[in-house]
Amino acid sequence: MKATPAIRCLGLTKDYGKTRGVADLDLEVVAGEVFGFLGPNGAGKTTTIRLLMDFIRPTAGRAEVLGMDTFTESVEIRRRVGYLPGELSLYEGLTGKQLFAFFASIRGHVPLDHAMELCERLELDPSRPIGDLSKGNKQKVGLVQAFMHRPDLLILDEPTSGLDPLIQHEFHRMLADTAAEGRTVFLSSHVLSEVEHMANRVGIIRSGSLVAIEDVAALRSKAIRSLEFKFAGGVPAEDWSGIAGVVESHSIGNVAHFTVEGSVDPLLKAIARHEVVDVISHEPDLEETFLSYYSEPADG
Amino acid sequence: MGSVWSKTLFDRRRALIWWGIGFIVLTAGIISIFPSVRNSPELDKLTEELPAALKSLIGERSLTSPIGYVQSRLFQLMVPVLFLVFAIGQGAEAIAGEEHRKTMDLLLANPLSRTRVVVEKFAALCVQMVMLDALLFVSLFLLCRAFDLQLSTVGLAAASINALLFGLLFGAIALTLGAVTGHRGISVGIPTAAAIAAYVWESVTALVPELASYAGISPFHHYVASDPLVRGFVVSYLAAFMGISIILVLIATFTFSRRDLQN
């Protein structure tokens, strides 16, 4: 028998007229997995999440969260979901602790010790008024309120925006703990590197349509990245295009630029024969990396 | 701070204290100068000679009588306007304000139905206004004793509640507009314009006999006509104000539960 999916979208559509919105989204997130929801800004990630949370209503189709209908059973869904909005706005007049106490109370007396523990892990001072906090610290308040009642499903919209790298690391450990307890995480991002270490699978959304669902391992093998090498004695006159994975190459002065698909190992082995003074590796850009696989740029 | 309504009160604690101080200062300032007004019969002569348009501004009774004085200086305009300002501001804040500041998503990520949010926000508005109204009544009651204004306690209580329910009606309009549109400007602007129109209409119908039979369109007319300082509690007026407010809040819960939240 198959377990109830944590999230199930059936032809989920939100028509906003011309540009934004989502169209005919079919998606299933397995209970217990960390699912990355990737797409460029404006692709419909937040719209999808707000549909799941019942903040907005679908034009067509429907969705289930934890086996319950997002419209008729929304209150029960939200009891078991932790949510972090993409554009976080908090009650600036409250302190972190007051905010957690307020949410704990309207959730039905959730004990606050887990929230306090999370504050310690994220190095957040909960006694300060939220209005006085930096953007990164506000984001921590948002994370703590999403995690504090140990929800069965976490829906996090761009969770790491504004967090410094050390705290991001701690956040990744919080996600790992959640997954280890068999709970589900639905994580949206516009940066592949943010989800590739955490997620088991990713869904890619573009212009409101789901263009692919992939295992992260499979995705990584398709990643396109660009590399630059600066050679000591000018760019060697070699035929780079023959090397496995190299999609494109050109050189300016003593610097060679490569666009590589999948593993960079064959290229590195080939280049290692020459004297290299500098290497620059660019973050694989989601848009150029993946979207070209799945759909032609429809409207430029 | 265990619920939406108590959190709203918590947020409002400082503002409420200032409003309370304002009400005390206003009533003390006005009542404390009554003894000198009482001994100025020439004031009544002056007001008798006023054109009708200005008379309607101060009510129909002698300014040197306690009832006429309290009516004209407080309940004719000042107190209802203050309640209107308070209620419209808070009514608009309840739903549209929360959406405008983009905290509604976060609030509704909790297991709360939208109906419950509307009802609790309205309850918070009512509780705030009752607190201010109680303060108004108590300070008037004590000041009238201190400065020897012979007014019936029931009349004072009825006038205070009349003003509260009149203000609350416009607060309910603001809250409902916020629930329907999510737009704070609309939620403040339309009830404010409606209140001004209601006041102007009441003045115009008092002056133009041909229009007098249409005076009842204005809630302001009913606010003044119930004459609570003299007649005490007139249930039909109070029930009408309260009933319309409740109907508006029902409309608010219905529409807010069915629309998309603002992004």
Interface residues (C-beta under 8 A of the other chain):
Chain A: R50 M53 D54 F55 I56 R57 S74 V75 E76 R78 R79 V81 Y83 P85 E87 L88 S89 L90 Y91 G93 Q98 A101 F102 F103 S105 I106 R107 G108 G142 Q145
Chain B: M1 G2 S3 V4 K7 D11 R101 K102 T103 M104 D105 L106 L108 A109 N110 P111 L112 S113 R258 D260 L261 N263
